[in-house]
């Protein structure tokens, strides 16, 4: 089974702009770039709506969510460690 190919935001924007220019048909562009014409249509619509930032937004949101989750996890671990240390210190004092 073939692996799914990933395309950079710059490549998607370049192909979308070529399609919007209208010098070649979608079939010609798809053949030249070895991608399906439906991808070009999708990228063209996205580029028209938001420009190149549309292609990178989902990755940036995912990266931010992972960072926030890791930070929250580290905070919980530090909090539970501090609580356990304080409890052990108090137990040793009595």
C-alpha positions as a printed NumPy array, in Angstrom:
array([[  0.   ,   0.   ,   0.   ],
       [  1.348,   3.422,  -0.934],
       [  2.042,   6.039,   1.711],
       [  0.079,   9.261,   1.689],
       [  2.106,  12.117,   0.226],
       [  2.412,  15.401,   2.091],
       [  2.699,  18.658,   0.185],
       [  4.187,  21.863,   1.552],
       [  2.11 ,  25.007,   1.846],
       [  4.349,  26.707,  -0.694],
       [  3.776,  23.93 ,  -3.252],
       [  0.013,  24.01 ,  -2.717],
       [ -0.04 ,  27.793,  -3.13 ],
       [  2.106,  27.612,  -6.271],
       [ -0.152,  25.012,  -7.92 ],
       [ -3.306,  26.854,  -6.846],
       [ -2.021,  30.105,  -8.327],
       [ -1.14 ,  28.343, -11.584],
       [ -4.692,  27.016, -11.723],
       [ -6.17 ,  30.435, -10.955],
       [ -4.045,  31.977, -13.701],
       [ -5.853,  29.707, -16.191],
       [ -2.968,  29.204, -18.645],
       [ -3.387,  25.416, -18.432],
       [ -6.314,  23.122, -17.753],
       [ -6.632,  21.276, -14.453],
       [ -5.831,  18.023, -16.236],
       [ -2.609,  19.468, -17.657],
       [ -1.548,  20.827, -14.266],
       [ -2.408,  17.554, -12.551],
       [ -0.365,  15.584, -15.056],
       [  2.613,  17.911, -14.819],
       [  2.669,  17.838, -11.009],
       [  1.587,  14.167, -10.745],
       [ -1.399,  14.887,  -8.495],
       [ -5.15 ,  14.442,  -8.861],
       [ -7.146,  17.296, -10.371],
       [ -9.501,  17.282,  -7.363],
       [ -6.567,  18.308,  -5.142],
       [ -5.912,  21.293,  -7.368],
       [ -9.56 ,  22.308,  -7.193],
       [ -9.494,  22.024,  -3.4  ],
       [ -6.239,  24.006,  -3.096],
       [ -7.504,  26.636,  -5.517],
       [-10.622,  27.172,  -3.411],
       [ -8.562,  27.366,  -0.208],
       [ -6.06 ,  29.784,  -1.737],
       [ -8.884,  31.986,  -2.958],
       [-10.442,  32.036,   0.524],
       [ -7.364,  32.693,   2.677],
       [ -4.132,  32.563,   0.713],
       [ -1.114,  30.461,   1.677],
       [ -1.82 ,  30.786,   5.408],
       [ -4.813,  28.479,   4.899],
       [ -2.47 ,  25.596,   4.167],
       [ -0.381,  26.05 ,   7.319],
       [ -3.066,  26.93 ,   9.862],
       [ -4.112,  23.377,  10.714],
       [ -0.529,  22.314,  11.411],
       [  0.078,  25.387,  13.573],
       [ -3.112,  24.75 ,  15.565],
       [ -2.119,  21.125,  16.136],
       [  1.386,  22.094,  17.212],
       [ -0.025,  24.645,  19.681],
       [ -2.492,  22.11 ,  21.112],
       [  0.273,  19.546,  21.637],
       [  2.464,  22.162,  23.324],
       [ -0.36 ,  23.237,  25.659],
       [ -1.186,  19.622,  26.551],
       [  2.45 ,  18.867,  27.358],
       [  2.72 ,  21.987,  29.47 ],
       [ -0.422,  21.076,  31.433],
       [  0.877,  17.542,  31.955],
       [  4.237,  18.83 ,  33.263],
       [  2.401,  21.213,  35.589],
       [  0.285,  18.377,  37.038],
       [  3.378,  16.221,  37.58 ],
       [  5.234,  19.063,  39.306],
       [  2.202,  19.797,  41.467],
       [  1.754,  16.182,  42.555],
       [  5.496,  15.856,  43.275],
       [  5.459,  19.006,  45.405],
       [  2.402,  17.778,  47.318],
       [  4.029,  14.396,  47.958],
       [  7.257,  16.082,  49.136],
       [  5.341,  18.361,  51.493],
       [  3.379,  15.432,  52.906],
       [  6.583,  13.447,  53.476],
       [  8.217,  16.418,  55.199],
       [  5.246,  16.877,  57.507],
       [  5.188,  13.17 ,  58.325],
       [  8.858,  13.3  ,  59.292],
       [  8.302,  16.273,  61.63 ],
       [  5.73 ,  14.617,  63.846]])
